[in-house]
Amino acid sequence: MRDLSSAPPPDPGPDDHRRGSGAGEPIVMYADFTCPQCALAALELREAQAQTVFRHMAIASRHRRAVPLAQAAEAAGAQGRFWEFHDSLYEDQGRLDDPHLWERCRALGIDVERFEADRRAPQVAEKVREQTAAALRAGATGTPSFVVGGSLTAELPSAPGD
């Protein structure tokens, strides 16, 4: 297979969303909230309690809601609810339009007015754009894509202890 990368994926940093307490290196997952395979991978990583770093790979030409959902997740994260919102999006991918997002916010205790302001903020759009661009520069061609130990793969790595 031809290497399509032009730059290595960035190492996990302080602005990344992290969870899991598993041993070993963190698994960086580049994903899109409209992707059914991403939902399955996210569930597998959560159940394995693998150290997970989530990054957006939201490409509007693949799905019209990809970028708005990534920005919505960042807005939920600004209120300390990124992972709860992340899980709720993947658990019900059939209801991703704005009224359903507001419903999720209320259920998760997220201030809807602040959520709306945050998801439209330029810095949120820039974060989503930059993470998507970094995935593409690293050679990712689809979602989900994973990085472990600096190597990019389309296959979900085994969590330590599997």
C-alpha positions, 0 to 999 in steps of 0.5 A: 500500500502506498504511504499517503502521509506528509506529516506524522500525526501529532502526539497527544496534547493537553487539548485532546479529549482523553479517557480510559485507565488501561495499561500501555500507550494511548490509542488516538482515534480519528473519527466522525460522529456520523460513522457507524464503524466509529460508533462500534470502535468507540464502544469497544474502546470504552468497554476495554477501558483502553486509554483513548484520545479522541480527535475529529476527522469531520469531512463535510463532503462525506456527510453534511452533519459531520462538521456540525456534530464535531463542533457540538461535541466540542461545545459540550466539552467546554461544559465538561461533558465531552465524553457523555455527549460523544457516547450519546451521539454514537448510541443514537446515530439516527437522531443527529439534527439540532432539536435532538442535540438540544434534547441531549444537552438538557438530558446531560445538564448542558446549558443549551444557550452556552452550547449554541454560542460555543459550537459556533465559536471560531476557535471551535471550528478551527480545532475541528478543521485542524484535527481533520487536516492533521489526520489527512496529512498523516495519511488517514483516508477514512474513519475510524483511523487510529494512531498507536506509538506514532503509527497510523492504521485503519484497524482497531488496535487490540487494547492491552489485556485482550 
